Each structure stands twice: as C-alpha cells, then as structure tokens.
Amino acid sequence: MSHRLSMHPKDQQQQADIPPSISDLHCFTETNGCITTTMFDVPGYRVVRVLGAVYGLTVRSRNWAASMAMVLKSVAGGELRWFTNMLYNARNDAVSRVVAETQARGGNAVIALRFDAGDLGGFAQVCAYGTAALVEKIDEHVETHPQLVVP
C-alpha cells in the first residue's frame, strides 16, 4: 500500500494521523498547528510578537543489552538501527517540548529551529531550540498545511 501527501483543500484542516506501518517517517513530530521552521522568516506571514528563546531537551540512556548487541554489530559494520531510532525519538521529544513551551507562551510558531546533540558519558542528549513567536498570515494565497496529510 502506498501513501501520498494530499493537497486537497478539505484535507488541509485535518491533524496528521501517522500509521505505525509507515516506517520512513521517523522524523515526524506532530506540532498541533504550531509552525516550525529552520528559516528566519515564514513566507506569507509576519511576526506580530517575539516571545523569546525556547528549548526542549531530552537525555536518553542506552539499554545495556541493546548496547552489547550494537557493539557486536559495529564490528561487522553497518547502521546501528537501535541507536538511530533512539536519536530520532529523542529529537521528536525535543521538538515536542519546544512546541509546548511556545504554545504555553501564547505563540504559534518556532522560527530558526535548530538542534544540538551530544554524548554525556554514555547518555545521548538532544536539544532543540529556536525563537517562539506569534505570527499572522498576511498573504491569503499561502496555503496552510498540517505537517502531513495521509488520505
């Protein structure tokens, strides 16, 4: 079964529902309508109010059994999928926390979203940060899309 993005106007108001069967969307984070962008502006919108810097942080530990299996896998080479999935999950949690902080301040956008990751003595740390803002649409021709629409 294939999935595609829908651009039909009636679908644009739906929240995304991501079925577990879609394995290539590890980087998806539902933002509850909050715009997140790595850009310094949002085309078709103007910043009404800057609400300050926001960040979301998570620290993950590695399961010792999985770590042992990954050590063996690293000898043979190849992707360490367990660690990859752990970092995707950490990134998604960090973005969720940035969005929650933005919305708690009354904002609807995170501008200049960035990520930082590091190792803390065997623990994986991921931080997402950006500028919380309140934006309003100024160009009625710009379509409003949820992050993903699955028909």
C-alpha positions in Angstrom: 0.0 0.0 0.0 1.4 3.4 -0.9 0.9 6.6 0.9 0.9 10.0 -0.6 0.6 13.6 0.5 -2.8 15.1 -0.2 -3.2 18.7 -1.3 -7.0 18.6 -1.4 -8.4 21.6 0.4 -10.7 19.6 2.6 -7.8 17.5 3.9 -5.7 20.6 4.9 -7.6 21.1 8.1 -7.0 17.6 9.4 -4.4 16.7 12.0 -2.0 14.1 10.8 -2.6 10.5 11.7 0.6 8.5 11.2 0.0 4.8 11.0 2.8 2.7 12.5 3.2 0.9 9.2 4.9 3.9 7.7 8.5 3.3 8.7 10.1 6.1 6.8 8.6 8.9 8.9 11.0 8.7 11.9 11.4 12.4 11.8 7.8 13.3 12.1 6.6 15.3 15.1 3.0 16.5 15.4 3.2 20.2 16.3 -0.5 20.8 17.0 -0.7 23.6 14.4 2.4 25.3 15.6 4.6 26.3 12.6 8.2 25.1 13.0 10.8 26.3 10.6 14.6 26.4 10.3 14.2 29.6 8.2 14.5 33.1 9.7 11.0 34.0 8.5 7.8 32.4 7.5 6.8 33.2 3.9 3.3 34.7 3.7 3.3 35.5 7.4 4.5 38.4 9.5 5.9 38.2 13.1 3.4 40.0 15.3 5.3 39.4 18.6 8.6 37.7 19.5 8.2 35.6 22.7 11.8 34.7 23.3 14.1 31.8 23.0 12.6 28.3 23.7 14.3 25.0 24.0 13.4 21.4 24.6 15.9 18.9 26.0 16.0 15.2 26.5 18.6 12.8 27.7 18.4 9.1 26.8 20.3 6.1 28.2 21.1 3.1 26.2 19.7 -0.3 27.2 22.7 -2.4 28.2 21.5 -5.5 26.3 21.0 -3.4 23.2 24.4 -1.8 23.7 26.1 -5.2 23.8 24.3 -6.2 20.6 25.3 -2.9 19.0 28.9 -3.5 19.9 28.8 -6.8 18.1 27.1 -5.2 15.1 29.7 -2.4 15.0 32.4 -5.0 14.5 30.6 -6.2 11.3 29.8 -2.6 10.2 26.6 -1.0 9.0 23.9 1.1 10.6 23.2 0.7 14.2 19.4 1.0 13.9 18.6 0.8 17.6 20.8 3.9 18.2 19.3 5.6 15.1 15.8 5.1 16.3 16.7 6.3 19.8 18.1 9.5 18.4 15.0 10.0 16.2 12.8 9.6 19.2 15.0 12.0 21.3 14.8 14.6 18.5 11.0 14.2 18.3 10.6 14.6 22.0 12.9 17.7 22.0 10.7 19.3 19.2 7.5 18.5 21.1 8.9 20.3 24.2 9.9 23.3 22.1 6.3 23.4 20.7 4.8 23.0 24.1 6.9 25.9 25.5 6.0 28.1 22.6 2.3 27.4 22.9 2.5 27.9 26.7 3.8 31.4 26.0 0.9 32.1 23.5 2.9 31.5 20.4 2.1 29.7 17.2 5.5 29.5 15.5 9.1 28.5 16.2 11.4 30.4 14.0 15.1 29.4 13.4 14.7 26.0 14.8 18.0 24.3 15.5 19.3 21.0 17.0 22.2 20.1 19.1 23.2 16.6 20.1 25.9 15.3 22.3 27.2 12.4 24.4 27.2 12.8 28.2 29.3 9.9 29.5 27.3 7.2 27.7 24.0 9.1 27.6 22.6 10.7 24.4 21.4 14.3 24.7 19.4 16.1 22.1 18.4 19.8 22.4 16.0 21.6 20.1 15.9 25.4 20.3 14.5 28.4 18.4 12.6 31.6 18.8 9.0 31.4 19.9 6.8 33.9 18.0 3.2 34.9 17.3 2.7 35.1 13.6 -0.2 36.1 11.4 -0.9 35.3 7.8 -0.6 38.3 5.5 -0.8 36.6 2.1 -4.2 34.9 1.6 -2.7 32.9 -1.2 -0.4 31.0 1.1 -1.9 27.6 1.9 -2.0 26.4 5.5 -0.9 22.8 5.7 -0.7 20.5 8.6 2.7 18.8 8.6 1.4 15.7 6.9 -1.9 14.6 5.5 -2.4 10.9 4.9 -5.6 10.2 2.9 
